């Protein structure tokens, strides 16, 4: 049976294809060195159309509101320009939410075509451009350590890592975030307080790596200006020992965070790259792996979630579990030497 693979590698060759979803323009050349935040390619985004309810914004009837509209069809406006008003007290106005062009006005409304920022694709990792795909993007290659997580807020950045977590499950509190961490990537354990994320934003941090966090923090994480990457998942989960040992021994090293969302169809995960010099080219990770004895695995569901072990044996046929589910299974020896029977779907092979 094919296994799901998560990479926690101290040294490997990392190659990532970074492509636009629509045709655009390349802004790099083959052989160029890039940083994670460098733009690889960009494309013009289609304009968006919005309707401004001027009557409601001014508190007037539709006919009265039409008398206070200051723009006409064809007018170009910048973000914040007054579209209608002022009226009454306080002097109420309706402003353009974004730069664009007025298409039509009337019946107390203004229909606008607004500009969207260009679509860009960033390198995501530090390295060298080894190939180009015209109008789409490029392939970047580097060598170093690679640690993959399970959730990210979609942002990319890099900086020196400061280790705050002295234990894989240590609680991160706001009083740990002082000015000495400004501009750094922070490695921490578990986070449950939105004030912690706001404190990291105020520093500001360049990135935050967490073992786990409560799911209620997702809306706050998505508003951050820096990447946040969760290694294990949601709830109080300690970081697996393999990833923790690799990250905690890399204090004050430069790390790159690509907190892109997990997508099993695109085969992408949020990941951390620690660039490391090497005289040769270490092997690339295997993309497909079959379950076999002696493999190091991580358990991804309760009651042994996030625990690391080794496959002792693969059972033939289907095993019946207490939940009455029948599934292929493996006997796994945990790090405390306990042997447990785990469905194969609950295992990830650590490469």
C-alpha positions, -999 to 999 in steps of 0.1 A, spaced: 0 0 0 13 35 -9 21 56 21 15 93 28 50 109 32 60 138 53 96 151 50 117 158 80 152 157 65 184 171 79 200 174 45 185 170 11 182 185 -24 150 206 -25 135 213 -59 102 233 -62 83 243 -93 67 277 -88 40 285 -114 13 311 -121 -22 297 -126 -27 320 -156 -2 331 -183 20 360 -173 55 375 -175 87 360 -161 109 383 -140 138 359 -134 164 343 -156 179 308 -156 209 306 -132 197 335 -110 199 332 -73 167 341 -55 154 347 -20 121 331 -8 102 364 -12 115 372 -46 88 374 -74 93 347 -100 65 357 -124 35 381 -124 3 385 -144 -24 411 -147 -55 402 -127 -90 406 -141 -108 437 -129 -136 433 -104 -170 450 -105 -187 463 -73 -219 482 -65 -218 511 -41 -252 517 -23 -249 555 -21 -284 560 -8 -278 537 22 -244 552 28 -258 588 29 -290 579 46 -311 593 18 -338 581 -6 -326 569 -39 -338 600 -58 -322 624 -32 -289 604 -32 -286 608 -70 -283 646 -65 -252 641 -43 -233 618 -66 -202 637 -77 -189 612 -103 -202 603 -137 -197 573 -160 -161 571 -173 -145 590 -144 -113 574 -130 -110 575 -92 -83 566 -67 -88 547 -35 -105 570 -9 -118 596 -34 -152 609 -26 -179 594 -48 -210 611 -32 -217 636 -5 -211 653 19 -245 653 34 -259 663 68 -241 662 101 -217 646 105 -207 653 69 -214 618 55 -197 608 23 -192 576 2 -157 570 -9 -141 547 -35 -130 515 -18 -103 509 -44 -89 527 -75 -110 521 -106 -135 536 -130 -171 546 -127 -192 525 -151 -228 538 -145 -247 558 -118 -283 561 -109 -311 549 -86 -289 558 -56 -261 535 -67 -227 536 -84 -214 507 -104 -176 506 -105 -149 486 -122 -120 484 -97 -84 473 -102 -71 441 -87 -34 438 -77 -13 418 -101 -10 381 -95 25 371 -84 43 339 -76 72 340 -51 102 317 -51 92 302 -17 127 289 -10 162 304 -13 181 289 -41 189 290 -78 166 291 -109 174 259 -127 147 260 -154 120 283 -168 85 277 -181 77 306 -204 48 328 -192 42 305 -162 72 304 -137 104 286 -128 119 257 -109 141 266 -79 167 243 -64 186 244 -31 202 221 -5 194 221 32 171 207 59 134 203 51 106 201 76 70 199 66 39 208 86 1 205 83 -13 240 82 -1 275 71 -16 309 66 -4 312 30 25 337 34 62 335 27 92 350 45 126 342 59 149 353 88 170 341 117 153 315 139 150 320 176 141 289 196 116 297 224 103 262 229 124 243 254 100 214 252 80 202 222 47 210 240 56 242 258 29 269 260 37 301 242 27 333 262 28 369 251 53 379 279 79 357 261 78 380 230 101 409 237 119 434 215 149 411 211 128 389 188 119 417 163 125 406 128 131 369 137 114 336 129 102 322 162 100 285 171 75 278 198 52 250 211 15 254 217 -5 286 213 -40 292 226 -43 329 231 -50 354 203 -30 381 223 1 361 216 -4 364 178 -11 401 182 21 406 202 41 388 175 25 411 149 34 442 170 71 432 172 69 425 142 81 389 137 92 375 104 76 342 110 61 318 136 65 281 138 42 263 162 39 227 172 1 232 175 -26 258 183 -63 260 190 -85 261 159 -102 293 172 -69 311 163 -73 305 126 -91 338 118 -63 357 137 -36 337 119 -50 346 85 -48 383 93 -11 382 102 15 400 80 40 372 84 38 334 78 26 311 105 32 274 102 17 246 123 37 214 124 13 190 140 -23 204 139 -50 218 162 -54 211 199 -27 206 224 -2 184 205 35 182 212 58 186 182 70 152 170 105 145 183 122 142 149 111 177 138 116 192 172 152 179 175 161 192 140 145 226 145 156 232 181 193 225 172 191 252 144 189 282 167 201 314 151 202 298 116 185 314 87 152 296 78 127 301 51 90 296 57 65 288 29 32 285 48 12 275 18 -19 255 26 -18 217 26 -33 204 -7 -32 166 -12 -42 170 -49 -14 194 -57 10 175 -34 19 207 -15 25 212 22 36 242 44 73 238 49 104 251 65 137 251 47 171 256 65 197 263 37 229 244 43 261 245 23 273 212 9 302 201 -14 280 177 -34 243 173 -42 225 152 -16 197 129 -28 162 143 -34 134 130 -13 114 100 -26 80 111 -38 62 77 -34 69 51 -8 53 17 0 47 7 37 74 -17 49 89 -28 82 115 -6 100 101 26 85 99 56 108 63 68 110 42 95 126 7 87 138 -18 113 126 -49 105 146 -59 98 182 -52 81 205 -15 83 195 -16 114 174 18 130 167 37 101 183 67 87 164 74 50 160 88 23 138 69 -2 118 75 -37 133 52 -56 110 25 -52 84 -6 -73 91 -21 -92 62 -58 -88 55 -80 -64 74 -80 -57 112 -111 -49 131 -107 -19 155 -128 -9 185 -147 16 163 -158 -14 142 -137 -1 113 -119 -27 92 -86 -15 78 -51 -27 67 -29 -21 98 6 -22 110 22 -30 144 42 1 155 68 4 183 65 38 198 95 57 213 85 45 248 88 9 235 51 3 236 37 -17 207 4 -5 192 -18 -16 162 -25 13 139 -46 16 107 -23 24 78 -45 54 69 -35 69 102 3 67 95 26 90 76 61 78 67 88 102 78 115 105 51 
